[in-house]
Amino acid sequence: MPGALVSFLVTGTLRQAHNVADLITEIGVTPQEQKSGIAEIHNAIAQLDQVTQQNAALVEESASAADSLNEQPANQVDLMRVFRLRAGSHVPSPTPIKAIVTPMPKLTQGAQWERF
């Protein structure tokens, strides 16, 4: 074989060897990246689980509070049964309460609020 052909074959073989080495390096890096990505996913799932459990606890508390509020009118009716009206009595309808509004004085520069 002439020297140029041998040089060409050796150079090509060295390039392929470098390409194989680069691929092996990439293969070694990929599992580390995957491990890191899986760890991030695991943390995100743990956070979602924690928030879901907190939401479930809040839902249970809200349901309990709603049940308590639903029972209160019946309890009030039971408490009101001790009162009796005389025959022929008329229960007046409640009159609305009007709010008492006192206009506030306008403040000028340097003015102070009075304490009541």
Buried (B, 14 or more C-beta within 10 A) or exposed (E): EEEEEEEEEEEEEEEEEEEEEEEEEEEEEEEEEEEEEEEEEEEEEEEEEEEEEEEEEEEEEEEEEEEEEEEEEEEEEEEEEEEEEEEEEEEEEEEEEEEEEEEEEEEEEEEEEEEE
